[in-house]
Amino acid sequence: MKKVAVQEAIGMKLCHDMTKVIPGKFKGRAFCRNHIITQDDIQELLSIGKEHIFIWEDNAGEIHEEDAAIRIAQAVMGKNLIKTEPEEGKSLLKATTRGLFKVNSSLLTRLNSIEHVTVPSLPNNFVVNEQEKVASARIVPLVTKEENILKVEELCRLAGPVFKVMPFKKLRVGLVITGSEVYKGRIKDQFGPVILEKLAHFDAEVIGQEYCPDDCKMIEKSIVKFFTQKADLIIVTGGMSVDPDDLTPGAIRNTGARVITQGTPAQPGNMMMMAYLDEVPVFGVPGAAIYCKTTVFDVVLPRVFAGDYLTQEDFIRMGEGGLCRNCPTCHYPNCYFGR
């Protein structure tokens, strides 16, 4: 690139976007790449600290930041994502549908190890909405060797994509509320409304809601009933503590379901259980869900609606980041919990 004093640059083209910052008020593009400088631009350029500009001179084997950003974004992009035109040297990836954002973490680490390449993103398994930005692609300097971008493209071709969004599916849900105190009308059901409110964030068809006393056989029978009615998800609430008369875990096991976990290294929701009856996920949701806005159940529910098959390893990994700070105002999912 050729360095030119701004007073001598009238009629020349900028070779990159220029950013203007007004503390606390504005940060954005003041001048676009390829903008032709006029006399009227001189004072504005000086006011943003630009006494010189740089004019692009073609150099074999090098690539401009905007061209690099587009190529990186295209390489890392999987399904249900679009890329934006570069601005201030970066291209953004945005979701084209509401769903669960997926990251190939090991591949992302390899890409960010390539010289000059930077690809930040939201965390894996983050719920995103349509048009929400999920990742960004750019190089750090104004130019880089094209071989760096070729490395990105080759890695993504072999092991990609790095990012994708899995749309939420419509699921038929059966809900079993346990507890003799609720079944016999001694207290009002508090679990049902909480679970229904959480399901309302997804395309859920609740095919039934059954109440059971502390009777293992009755709980088991209700679970099997929803299974035979072709439920895609069965949620059983209550009876999940260590008390001898808390029978939900035993009832779930007695159906023949394969237990993935009974207990999770995350709080609140430590006692949550998950199993698969054939291929149908069955949740045992502990009482924490009644009084805590966010529990382990909120972390895994989107994954089920996105079609994930959860393993014991998925729950084990929740240990790091699994201790909720019980903030006075809950900001989940915009926090570390369950990540």
Secondary structure as the mmCIF struct_conf table of DSSP 4:
data_model
#
loop_
_struct_conf.conf_type_id
_struct_conf.id
_struct_conf.beg_label_comp_id
_struct_conf.beg_label_asym_id
_struct_conf.beg_label_seq_id
_struct_conf.end_label_comp_id
_struct_conf.end_label_asym_id
_struct_conf.end_label_seq_id
STRN STRN1 LYS A 2 ALA A 5
HELX_RH_3T_P HELX_RH_3T_P1 VAL A 6 GLU A 8
TURN_TY1_P TURN_TY1_P1 ILE A 10 GLY A 11
HELX_LH_PP_P HELX_LH_PP_P1 MET A 12 MET A 12
STRN STRN2 LYS A 13 LYS A 13
HELX_LH_PP_P HELX_LH_PP_P2 LEU A 14 LEU A 14
BEND BEND1 CYS A 15 HIS A 16
STRN STRN3 MET A 18 ILE A 22
TURN_TY1_P TURN_TY1_P2 PRO A 23 LYS A 25
STRN STRN4 PHE A 26 PHE A 31
TURN_TY1_P TURN_TY1_P3 ARG A 33 ASN A 34
HELX_LH_PP_P HELX_LH_PP_P3 HIS A 35 HIS A 35
STRN STRN5 ILE A 36 ILE A 36
HELX_LH_PP_P HELX_LH_PP_P4 ILE A 37 ILE A 37
HELX_RH_3T_P HELX_RH_3T_P2 GLN A 39 ASP A 41
HELX_RH_AL_P HELX_RH_AL_P1 ILE A 42 SER A 47
TURN_TY1_P TURN_TY1_P4 ILE A 48 GLY A 49
BEND BEND2 GLU A 51 GLU A 51
STRN STRN6 HIS A 52 ILE A 55
TURN_TY1_P TURN_TY1_P5 ALA A 60 GLY A 61
STRN STRN7 GLU A 62 HIS A 64
HELX_RH_AL_P HELX_RH_AL_P2 GLU A 65 VAL A 76
STRN STRN8 MET A 77 MET A 77
TURN_TY1_P TURN_TY1_P6 LYS A 79 ASN A 80
STRN STRN9 LEU A 81 LYS A 83
HELX_LH_PP_P HELX_LH_PP_P5 THR A 84 PRO A 86
STRN STRN10 GLU A 87 GLU A 87
TURN_TY1_P TURN_TY1_P7 GLU A 88 GLY A 89
STRN STRN11 LYS A 90 LYS A 90
STRN STRN12 SER A 91 ALA A 95
BEND BEND3 THR A 96 ARG A 98
STRN STRN13 GLY A 99 VAL A 103
HELX_RH_AL_P HELX_RH_AL_P3 SER A 105 LEU A 111
TURN_TY1_P TURN_TY1_P8 ASN A 112 SER A 113
BEND BEND4 ILE A 114 ILE A 114
TURN_TY1_P TURN_TY1_P9 GLU A 115 HIS A 116
STRN STRN14 VAL A 117 THR A 118
STRN STRN15 SER A 121 SER A 121
HELX_LH_PP_P HELX_LH_PP_P6 LEU A 122 PRO A 123
TURN_TY1_P TURN_TY1_P10 ASN A 124 ASN A 125
STRN STRN16 PHE A 126 VAL A 128
TURN_TY1_P TURN_TY1_P11 GLU A 130 GLN A 131
STRN STRN17 LYS A 133 ILE A 139
BEND BEND5 VAL A 140 LEU A 142
STRN STRN18 VAL A 143 LYS A 145
HELX_RH_AL_P HELX_RH_AL_P4 GLU A 146 ALA A 159
BEND BEND6 VAL A 162 VAL A 162
STRN STRN19 PHE A 163 PRO A 167
HELX_LH_PP_P HELX_LH_PP_P7 PHE A 168 LYS A 170
STRN STRN20 LEU A 171 THR A 178
HELX_RH_AL_P HELX_RH_AL_P5 SER A 180 TYR A 183
TURN_TY1_P TURN_TY1_P12 LYS A 184 GLY A 185
BEND BEND7 ARG A 186 ILE A 187
HELX_RH_AL_P HELX_RH_AL_P6 PHE A 191 LEU A 199
TURN_TY1_P TURN_TY1_P13 ALA A 200 HIS A 201
BEND BEND8 PHE A 202 PHE A 202
STRN STRN21 ALA A 204 CYS A 212
BEND BEND9 ASP A 214 ASP A 214
HELX_RH_AL_P HELX_RH_AL_P7 CYS A 216 THR A 228
TURN_TY1_P TURN_TY1_P14 GLN A 229 LYS A 230
BEND BEND10 ASP A 232 ASP A 232
STRN STRN22 LEU A 233 THR A 237
BEND BEND11 GLY A 238 GLY A 238
BEND BEND12 SER A 241 ASP A 243
TURN_TY1_P TURN_TY1_P15 PRO A 244 ASP A 245
HELX_RH_AL_P HELX_RH_AL_P8 THR A 248 ASN A 254
TURN_TY1_P TURN_TY1_P16 THR A 255 GLY A 256
HELX_LH_PP_P HELX_LH_PP_P8 ALA A 257 ALA A 257
STRN STRN23 ARG A 258 GLN A 262
BEND BEND13 GLY A 263 GLY A 263
BEND BEND14 PRO A 265 ALA A 266
STRN STRN24 GLN A 267 GLN A 267
BEND BEND15 PRO A 268 PRO A 268
TURN_TY1_P TURN_TY1_P17 ASN A 270 MET A 271
STRN STRN25 MET A 273 LEU A 277
TURN_TY1_P TURN_TY1_P18 ASP A 278 GLU A 279
STRN STRN26 VAL A 280 VAL A 285
TURN_TY1_P TURN_TY1_P19 GLY A 287 GLY A 287
HELX_RH_AL_P HELX_RH_AL_P9 ALA A 288 TYR A 291
BEND BEND16 LYS A 293 LYS A 293
HELX_RH_AL_P HELX_RH_AL_P10 VAL A 296 PHE A 305
TURN_TY1_P TURN_TY1_P20 ALA A 306 GLY A 307
HELX_RH_AL_P HELX_RH_AL_P11 GLN A 312 ILE A 316
HELX_RH_3T_P HELX_RH_3T_P3 ARG A 317 GLY A 319
TURN_TY1_P TURN_TY1_P21 GLU A 320 GLY A 321
STRN STRN27 LEU A 323 LEU A 323
BEND BEND17 PRO A 328 THR A 329
TURN_TY1_P TURN_TY1_P22 TYR A 332 PRO A 333
BEND BEND18 ASN A 334 TYR A 336
TURN_TY1_P TURN_TY1_P23 PHE A 337 GLY A 338
#
